[in-house]
Amino acid sequence: MKRKFKQLHVAIISGIFVLMLVIATVVPASATFTELRVVSWDVMSLTFNHPSGENNGSAGEFTVSLYDDEEEEWGGPQAAFCVDLDTHIGQERYDIESMLQPEPVEIAWLMDTYSPVSSTVSGAALQSAIWEVLYGNDFTLTGPSPGVTDLYTIYMDALDNATIDTNYLLSNYSVVNLNDHQNLLVQNSSSAPVPEPTTMLLLGAGLLGLAGVRKKKIK
């Protein structure tokens, strides 16, 4: 009877520590982004049809950094893409009005699949594909580079046949809403499962607990 009680006791303790380990690995670190800094961009001139009347513009991949107000520090550089053809943006710092879900979610799939890009041409093609999803028949890429249009077609064909994991994309990507400036699609680093100090303590306690259980079994 004593032996069974000890086994049950060990099993309960093991279960508790395993649960603590799981919690430690899945609880995400929170972040409050209050500013965006445009570090640089790698763009090229394109021609396209758009209701605004413009038939040319620059397209490509931005490099930006987000300021985390809770951590009081700037995050590392990351890729970003324009989701707003009607306004402009410069290499400056901007206050973030809000972080929005990417709509439609297919724009996040394109970025998740093909960014960071390998060249200026691929960046322009990816940006064009994102605009196509956003604006539909109101956006038509007309040139000038065959390399851009060919890659753009490849990206759009891949999207047509893609399996979209909506939950993953909505939790990992956001649209940074900048008042009176171009909104940008970014990877939402706050959704990455980075252990916070409290979860690190749980993880340490779990490891120590499992070690203790292991020692009991050896005795």
ChimeraX attribute file (.defattr): number of C-alpha atoms within 10 A of each C-alpha:
attribute: neighborCount
match mode: 1-to-1
recipient: residues
	/A:1	6
	/A:2	7
	/A:3	8
	/A:4	9
	/A:5	10
	/A:6	11
	/A:7	13
	/A:8	12
	/A:9	12
	/A:10	18
	/A:11	12
	/A:12	12
	/A:13	17
	/A:14	19
	/A:15	13
	/A:16	15
	/A:17	21
	/A:18	17
	/A:19	14
	/A:20	19
	/A:21	20
	/A:22	15
	/A:23	16
	/A:24	23
	/A:25	16
	/A:26	13
	/A:27	16
	/A:28	17
	/A:29	15
	/A:30	17
	/A:31	15
	/A:32	15
	/A:33	25
	/A:34	17
	/A:35	19
	/A:36	22
	/A:37	20
	/A:38	19
	/A:39	15
	/A:40	15
	/A:41	19
	/A:42	16
	/A:43	19
	/A:44	18
	/A:45	13
	/A:46	21
	/A:47	17
	/A:48	17
	/A:49	15
	/A:50	17
	/A:51	11
	/A:52	9
	/A:53	8
	/A:54	12
	/A:55	15
	/A:56	16
	/A:57	12
	/A:58	13
	/A:59	24
	/A:60	24
	/A:61	27
	/A:62	23
	/A:63	19
	/A:64	23
	/A:65	19
	/A:66	25
	/A:67	21
	/A:68	18
	/A:69	13
	/A:70	11
	/A:71	12
	/A:72	10
	/A:73	11
	/A:74	15
	/A:75	16
	/A:76	11
	/A:77	15
	/A:78	19
	/A:79	19
	/A:80	25
	/A:81	29
	/A:82	23
	/A:83	23
	/A:84	16
	/A:85	16
	/A:86	13
	/A:87	11
	/A:88	11
	/A:89	15
	/A:90	13
	/A:91	13
	/A:92	11
	/A:93	16
	/A:94	18
	/A:95	15
	/A:96	18
	/A:97	13
	/A:98	16
	/A:99	20
	/A:100	14
	/A:101	17
	/A:102	22
	/A:103	14
	/A:104	12
	/A:105	19
	/A:106	21
	/A:107	25
	/A:108	26
	/A:109	23
	/A:110	20
	/A:111	23
	/A:112	15
	/A:113	14
	/A:114	13
	/A:115	17
	/A:116	17
	/A:117	18
	/A:118	9
	/A:119	13
	/A:120	17
	/A:121	23
	/A:122	24
	/A:123	27
	/A:124	28
	/A:125	30
	/A:126	32
	/A:127	24
	/A:128	29
	/A:129	28
	/A:130	26
	/A:131	22
	/A:132	18
	/A:133	20
	/A:134	19
	/A:135	16
	/A:136	11
	/A:137	11
	/A:138	14
	/A:139	19
	/A:140	17
	/A:141	20
	/A:142	15
	/A:143	14
	/A:144	14
	/A:145	15
	/A:146	11
	/A:147	13
	/A:148	23
	/A:149	22
	/A:150	12
	/A:151	19
	/A:152	24
	/A:153	15
	/A:154	15
	/A:155	20
	/A:156	19
	/A:157	11
	/A:158	13
	/A:159	18
	/A:160	10
	/A:161	8
	/A:162	12
	/A:163	9
	/A:164	13
	/A:165	11
	/A:166	14
	/A:167	9
	/A:168	12
	/A:169	21
	/A:170	19
	/A:171	16
	/A:172	19
	/A:173	25
	/A:174	22
	/A:175	22
	/A:176	29
	/A:177	21
	/A:178	18
	/A:179	12
	/A:180	10
	/A:181	14
	/A:182	18
	/A:183	24
	/A:184	23
	/A:185	25
	/A:186	26
	/A:187	22
	/A:188	20
	/A:189	21
	/A:190	17
	/A:191	17
	/A:192	15
	/A:193	14
	/A:194	17
	/A:195	19
	/A:196	15
	/A:197	11
	/A:198	11
	/A:199	21
	/A:200	16
	/A:201	15
	/A:202	21
	/A:203	22
	/A:204	16
	/A:205	15
	/A:206	22
	/A:207	16
	/A:208	13
	/A:209	17
	/A:210	19
	/A:211	13
	/A:212	14
	/A:213	16
	/A:214	13
	/A:215	10
	/A:216	10
	/A:217	10
	/A:218	6
	/A:219	5
